Amino acid sequence: MVETSNRDLIGYGASPPDPKWPGGARIALNFVLNFEEGSEYSIDDGDGYTETALTEGASQTAPLKGRDLAGESMFEYGSRVGFWRVRRILQERGLPLTVFGCALALERHPPAAAAIRDAGWDVCCHGWRWVKHFELSEDEERDHIRRAVASLKQTVGERPIGWYCRYSPSVNTRRLLVEEGGFLYDSDAYNDDLPYWTRVQGKPHLIVPYTLSNNDAKFGRGVFGTGEDFFTYLRDAFDVLYAEGATSPKMMSVGLHQRLIGHPARAAGLMRFLDHVGRHAGVWVCRRADIARHWLDHHPYPG
């Protein structure tokens, strides 16, 4: 006999709901910029090693002793240069953006925090630090969530209503978010092209799925080699969803990292994709908070 599972492997199935995007849009398109630089594992912060994930040196082994100054420098490119390049590219086209913001990273970069506030971008909490939440104890994770909320209130002027932690949540994360209160949604899922509801501790909780598919992290893993690779992948994903959107509209997330897409050759691929999107009518380019609030208004929790 097959044992039962608490996983939902069926979802919406063959009949997903009509999301009723504003203006009858065929697709809701959300760009996410991960702001992690300054919150990663580091010698300075007492972690015992230097983080090099999703950098030019990601495949190299970090030194067992001492600081990896090259690794630190590659992270710094994201906050010193990459952030401002992506900001210019989006603002030149009048497009909104969601920031997956690590609270400590934004504390350490007041000019970027101010630029985010001024641009009207929403900040989805990306944790207190860019660490593996599934390795934290329950008390440690509860403290990280609390500190992150308080920090973002201070740096960007409002508390986050969304949450996404590094790579994988712990078995406690969603319950702790509901316990903390104030979160409208989390994005710690990759299992759908539309938002959906779940219940946590007897309370309705909204999931706005994210993506590691339409994501520049594939540069750091050696999957994408050029800006053209990135453009082609995003274009094909967009074109399929846009065609489906004639009868069954969906959402599309695009994940960006400042220290990756912020380099000129890769940014060229992003610009090509944005220009491709701009040639299509019926596209709602929006913030993640907009999607969550739209779902709450038009598809409230049943019952």
Secondary structure as GFF3:
##gff-version 3
##sequence-region A 1 303
A	DSSP	three_ten_helix	22	24	.	.	.	ID=ss1
A	DSSP	beta_strand	27	35	.	.	.	ID=ss2
A	DSSP	alpha_helix	69	77	.	.	.	ID=ss3
A	DSSP	pi_helix	78	82	.	.	.	ID=ss4
A	DSSP	alpha_helix	83	92	.	.	.	ID=ss5
A	DSSP	beta_strand	98	101	.	.	.	ID=ss6
A	DSSP	alpha_helix	103	107	.	.	.	ID=ss7
A	DSSP	alpha_helix	110	119	.	.	.	ID=ss8
A	DSSP	beta_strand	122	125	.	.	.	ID=ss9
A	DSSP	three_ten_helix	133	135	.	.	.	ID=ss10
A	DSSP	alpha_helix	138	156	.	.	.	ID=ss11
A	DSSP	beta_strand	162	163	.	.	.	ID=ss12
A	DSSP	alpha_helix	173	180	.	.	.	ID=ss13
A	DSSP	beta_strand	185	186	.	.	.	ID=ss14
A	DSSP	beta_strand	196	200	.	.	.	ID=ss15
A	DSSP	beta_strand	203	207	.	.	.	ID=ss16
A	DSSP	alpha_helix	217	220	.	.	.	ID=ss17
A	DSSP	alpha_helix	227	244	.	.	.	ID=ss18
A	DSSP	beta_strand	250	257	.	.	.	ID=ss19
A	DSSP	alpha_helix	258	261	.	.	.	ID=ss20
A	DSSP	alpha_helix	264	278	.	.	.	ID=ss21
A	DSSP	beta_strand	283	285	.	.	.	ID=ss22
A	DSSP	alpha_helix	288	298	.	.	.	ID=ss23
###
